[in-house]
């Protein structure tokens, strides 16, 4: 009688295969977000500093300017599209007449499309409602919907732009109406003249197939008038 042949793999081999499949599944889950899209850490490959604005006198006393403005850009994806970040800081001198003033700031990406973090705009800080802006932390990195390196989302650095959005307590703000080619903020400042210099940091992320370029302006309005500062520039 011919002995039967068992072609099944040994039980130990089955255990090894099962553990391998489990490890693969865990790794796949770790590399996706809740909606199932893979995340890829993307570094900035190009950067450029933009000029500070000229200081503008604030009606009633003091001055302000835009400073530390700069562009950071990623490499191109397979479609020739890249992400770039535009960040700047509005500086207001100590003792300026800004009690209960309104500050409106706008950014545009030279025709680029405002990137999204999934279901929200790629712009920081966020709207605060009635909470002070000092309660909002600057994230180390931001996840944006952008196909690159086989992933659906790109993780890009923000914390190198500024450590806080502001140190002045009582600042509240909202976003302007959504637009795909520009981004706007409106902030309300607390009562009184500040004893220390005030800073307001803002940043936006954009998608483009062209050379990154951007411009920003901020207008402060108080009880006796207004002042505006502007900066602009491009990468390379």
C-alpha positions as CSV (number, residue, x, y, z in Angstrom):
1,X,0.0,0.0,0.0
2,X,1.3,3.4,-0.9
3,X,1.6,5.7,2.1
4,X,-0.5,8.8,2.1
5,X,1.3,12.1,1.5
6,X,0.3,15.1,3.7
7,X,1.2,18.3,1.8
8,X,0.0,20.7,4.6
9,X,2.7,22.9,6.2
10,X,3.8,22.0,9.7
11,X,1.8,23.6,12.5
12,X,4.8,25.8,13.6
13,X,5.0,27.3,10.1
14,X,1.3,28.2,10.2
15,X,1.9,30.1,13.5
16,X,4.8,32.0,11.9
17,X,2.7,32.9,8.9
18,X,-0.2,34.1,11.1
19,X,2.1,36.3,13.2
20,X,3.6,37.8,10.0
21,X,0.2,38.7,8.7
22,X,-0.8,40.2,12.0
23,X,2.3,42.4,12.1
24,X,1.6,43.5,8.5
25,X,-1.9,44.5,9.4
26,X,-0.8,46.4,12.5
27,X,1.8,48.3,10.5
28,X,-0.8,49.2,7.9
29,X,-3.1,50.6,10.5
30,X,-0.4,52.6,12.1
31,X,0.4,54.4,8.8
32,X,-3.2,55.5,8.2
33,X,-5.5,58.1,9.7
34,X,-9.0,57.5,10.8
35,X,-10.4,57.8,7.3
36,X,-8.0,55.2,5.9
37,X,-5.5,57.5,4.2
38,X,-1.8,56.9,4.6
39,X,0.4,59.6,6.2
40,X,3.8,60.5,4.8
41,X,6.3,62.8,6.7
42,X,7.4,65.5,4.2
43,X,10.3,67.8,4.7
44,X,10.8,71.3,3.3
45,X,13.2,71.2,0.4
46,X,13.3,74.9,-0.4
47,X,12.9,78.1,1.6
48,X,13.0,81.8,1.3
49,X,12.8,84.8,3.6
50,X,10.4,87.6,2.7
51,X,11.1,91.3,3.6
52,X,9.7,92.8,6.7
53,X,7.0,95.4,6.0
54,X,7.7,99.1,6.6
55,X,6.5,100.1,10.1
56,X,3.1,101.8,10.1
57,X,2.1,104.4,12.7
58,X,-1.0,103.5,14.7
59,X,-3.4,106.4,15.1
60,X,-3.2,107.5,18.8
61,X,0.3,106.2,19.3
62,X,2.6,103.3,18.6
63,X,3.5,101.3,15.5
64,X,3.3,97.9,13.9
65,X,5.0,95.8,11.2
66,X,5.0,92.4,9.6
67,X,8.2,90.5,10.3
68,X,9.8,87.0,10.0
69,X,7.8,86.3,6.9
70,X,8.9,83.3,4.9
71,X,8.1,80.6,2.4
72,X,8.8,76.8,2.8
73,X,8.1,74.4,0.0
74,X,8.0,70.6,-0.4
75,X,9.3,68.6,-3.4
76,X,6.9,68.0,-6.3
77,X,4.6,65.0,-6.2
78,X,4.1,62.7,-9.3
79,X,1.6,65.3,-10.7
80,X,4.1,68.1,-10.5
81,X,2.3,69.7,-7.6
82,X,3.9,70.9,-4.3
83,X,2.8,72.2,-0.9
84,X,4.2,75.4,0.4
85,X,3.8,77.2,3.7
86,X,3.5,81.0,4.1
87,X,4.1,82.3,7.7
88,X,4.5,85.8,9.2
89,X,4.3,87.6,12.5
90,X,2.5,90.9,13.2
91,X,4.5,92.9,15.7
92,X,2.9,95.7,17.7
93,X,4.9,98.0,19.9
94,X,4.4,98.2,23.6
95,X,2.2,101.1,24.6
96,X,0.4,101.3,21.3
97,X,-3.2,102.5,21.1
98,X,-4.7,99.1,20.4
99,X,-7.2,98.8,23.2
100,X,-10.4,97.1,21.8
101,X,-8.9,97.4,18.3
102,X,-9.8,95.1,15.5
103,X,-7.0,93.4,13.4
104,X,-7.8,91.9,10.0
105,X,-5.1,89.9,8.2
106,X,-5.1,88.4,4.7
107,X,-2.8,85.9,3.0
108,X,-2.8,84.7,-0.6
109,X,-0.6,82.2,-2.4
110,X,-0.2,83.9,-5.8
111,X,-3.0,82.0,-7.4
112,X,-2.3,78.8,-5.5
113,X,-5.1,76.8,-3.9
114,X,-5.5,76.8,-0.1
115,X,-4.7,73.3,1.2
116,X,-6.9,71.4,3.5
117,X,-6.4,69.3,6.6
118,X,-9.1,66.9,5.6
119,X,-12.3,68.6,6.5
120,X,-10.8,72.0,7.4
121,X,-8.7,74.8,6.0
122,X,-4.9,74.6,6.1
123,X,-4.6,77.9,8.1
124,X,-3.4,78.7,11.6
125,X,-4.5,79.9,14.1
126,X,-8.0,78.4,14.1
127,X,-11.1,80.4,15.0
128,X,-11.2,80.9,18.8
129,X,-14.9,81.7,19.3
130,X,-15.0,83.4,22.6
131,X,-11.8,81.7,24.0
132,X,-8.5,83.6,24.3
133,X,-6.0,82.8,21.5
134,X,-3.4,82.0,24.2
135,X,-5.3,78.8,24.9
136,X,-4.6,77.5,21.3
137,X,-1.3,75.6,20.9
138,X,0.9,75.7,17.8
139,X,1.1,72.1,16.5
140,X,4.5,70.7,15.7
141,X,3.3,69.3,12.4
142,X,0.2,69.7,10.3
143,X,-1.5,66.9,8.3
144,X,-2.6,68.1,4.8
145,X,-4.5,66.2,2.2
146,X,-1.9,65.8,-0.5
147,X,-0.8,62.8,-2.5
148,X,2.9,62.2,-2.2
149,X,5.2,59.2,-1.7
150,X,2.3,56.8,-1.9
151,X,0.3,58.5,0.9
152,X,-2.9,60.5,0.9
153,X,-1.8,63.0,3.6
154,X,1.4,64.9,4.0
155,X,2.7,65.8,7.5
156,X,4.5,69.1,7.4
157,X,6.3,71.2,10.0
158,X,4.7,74.3,11.5
159,X,6.4,74.8,15.0
160,X,9.5,76.3,13.5
161,X,7.5,79.4,12.4
162,X,6.6,80.6,15.9
163,X,6.3,79.1,19.4
164,X,2.9,80.7,20.2
165,X,0.2,82.6,18.2
166,X,0.3,85.4,20.8
167,X,1.2,86.0,24.4
168,X,-1.4,88.7,24.9
169,X,-4.4,87.4,26.9
170,X,-7.8,88.2,25.8
171,X,-7.3,88.1,22.0
172,X,-10.2,86.4,20.2
173,X,-10.6,85.8,16.5
174,X,-12.5,84.2,13.7
175,X,-11.9,83.2,10.1
176,X,-13.2,85.2,7.2
177,X,-15.5,83.5,4.7
178,X,-13.9,80.6,3.0
179,X,-12.1,81.2,-0.3
180,X,-9.9,78.9,-2.2
181,X,-7.4,81.5,-3.3
182,X,-7.0,83.5,-0.1
183,X,-7.2,83.3,3.7
184,X,-8.4,85.9,6.2
185,X,-8.5,86.3,9.9
186,X,-10.3,88.9,12.2
187,X,-9.0,89.4,15.7
188,X,-10.3,91.5,18.6
189,X,-7.8,92.9,21.0
190,X,-8.5,93.4,24.8
191,X,-8.8,96.8,26.5
192,X,-5.9,99.0,27.3
193,X,-2.4,99.7,25.9
194,X,-0.1,96.6,26.2
195,X,2.8,96.9,28.6
196,X,4.9,94.6,26.4
197,X,5.3,94.2,22.7
198,X,2.4,92.1,21.1
199,X,2.9,89.5,18.5
200,X,0.3,87.7,16.3
201,X,1.6,84.7,14.3
202,X,-0.3,83.4,11.3
203,X,0.4,80.7,8.7
204,X,-1.3,79.1,5.7
205,X,-0.5,76.1,3.5
206,X,-1.0,76.1,-0.3
207,X,-0.9,73.7,-3.3
208,X,0.5,74.8,-6.6
209,X,2.2,73.6,-9.8
210,X,4.0,76.9,-10.2
211,X,6.7,78.8,-8.4
212,X,5.5,79.5,-4.8
213,X,4.7,83.2,-4.3
214,X,2.7,84.9,-1.6
215,X,1.5,88.2,-0.2
216,X,0.1,89.3,3.2
217,X,-1.5,92.4,4.7
218,X,-2.8,93.3,8.1
219,X,-5.0,96.3,9.0
220,X,-5.5,97.5,12.5
221,X,-8.6,99.7,13.3
222,X,-9.1,101.6,16.5
223,X,-11.4,104.3,17.7
224,X,-9.5,107.1,15.9
225,X,-8.3,105.5,12.6
226,X,-6.5,102.6,11.0
227,X,-3.0,101.4,9.9
228,X,-2.0,98.8,7.3
229,X,1.2,96.8,6.7
230,X,2.1,94.6,3.7
231,X,4.7,92.1,2.6
232,X,5.1,89.9,-0.5
233,X,7.7,87.7,-2.2
234,X,8.4,84.5,-4.1
235,X,10.6,81.4,-3.8
236,X,13.6,81.5,-6.1
